[in-house]
Amino acid sequence: MPKLKPGTIWPAPAKVELTQDQINQIAATDMTFDQVEEKYGEDIAIQVGIARDPDASEWTDEDFARARPVVEIDPDFVETHVAQKTAQKLRDEGYDVSTQVPLDFFHGFLADIIVREGDKTRIIQVKTRSSIAADRRISELAYTINSLKSRPGWTFELILVGEPAGRDAPPVDKPLQRDKILKRIEQSQKALDSGLPEAALLLALSACEAALRASMADEGRSSSSYALKQARNRRTISWDECLNLADLRKRANAIAHGFTHAPLDDNAITRLIQTAHHLTNQLTSRDHSPALRRSCMTPS
C-alpha cells in the first residue's frame, strides 16, 4: 500500500446522503469542517458550510457564465495591486523604491514606481491596455526617456497587466467575408477623399484586422495581434507596414474612446488602405499557395 499524505483519511468515508433539514441540524452544532468531512464526507461538509453562511452559496453555471475578470470591472484596482506587489518585491531585493512620484520634467504625471540604483533610475508604469489607449502621455514619456535619451541614466519600463493581447471574437460575432472587407476598404478611401481621416482610419483598420483574422482561419486563431505577428514572420507584410499599422492602431483607440489625438497623416492612412488591399487580395490565393511570401517593400 502506498504511503499516504499527512491528513489523508483511509478508508475514505462512504458517501452519505442527507436531507437539507439534517444538514441544517449539523450546521447548528459546533463541529468543524474537518470533523464533518471525516464523519460524513467532503460534499456534506461543503453543504454544511453553505448552510452556515447563506451568502456563500455554491455557484451555478449561470453564475460562472455571468462572471467577469476583476480587471474588466475595476482596472484601477488591478493596476494598484500589481504596482504595490512589484514595488515591495523590488524593496525586498534591496532597491531604493518610491511610488506615486510626480515628475518635475513631465508636469502633472505621477510615476507608478521609481527605482534608484546608484546613478541609474527606472520609471515603471503598471497599466492595462485600455489605460494606455486612454492616456497618450504614457507613450510620450516612454519615447522621451528611451528614444530621445533626454534623461541620462533613466529608463522606462511598462508592466502590462490584466487584459489579453488581442480581442477574441465572441461566439455571436461572425468574421467579415472578403466582399465585405473590400467594401469597407472602398468606404475608407471615400471617407479619406471627403476629408474625414478619422472615419477613414477606423474603416481601414477594421478591414486590415478582418483580413488578418481571415488569414489565420485555418489555425483556429481569431486574435488580430497573433495574425499580425504570423504575417510578419511569413513576410506577408513588410516591417514598415507593421509599424504603420501599430501606430495607427494607437490613434484609432484614442478616436474610438473619445480622446484627442495628434493630427492624422493622410499618407499613413493611404498606406494602411493599401495594406488592407494587399492582405485581402491574398485571401483569394491563400488556398492555392499556402507558402505565399512577399518581399519587404511598401505597397504599390
Buried (B, 14 or more C-beta within 10 A) or exposed (E): EEEEEEEEEEEEBEEEEBEEEBBBEBBEEEBEEEBBBBEBBBEBBBBBBBBBEEEEEEEEEEEEEEEEEEBEEEBEEBBBBBBBEBBEEBEEEEBEBEBEBEBEEBEEBEBBBBBEEEEEBBBBBBBBBBBBBBBBEBBEBBEBBBEEEEBEEBBBBBBBBBBEEBBBEEEEEEBBEBEEBBBBBBBBBEBBEEEBBBBBBBBBBBBBBBBBBBBBEEEEBBBBBBBBBBBBEBEBBBEBBBEBBEBBBBBBBBBEEEEEBEEBBBEBBBBBBBBBBBBBEBBEEBEEEEEEEBEEEEBE
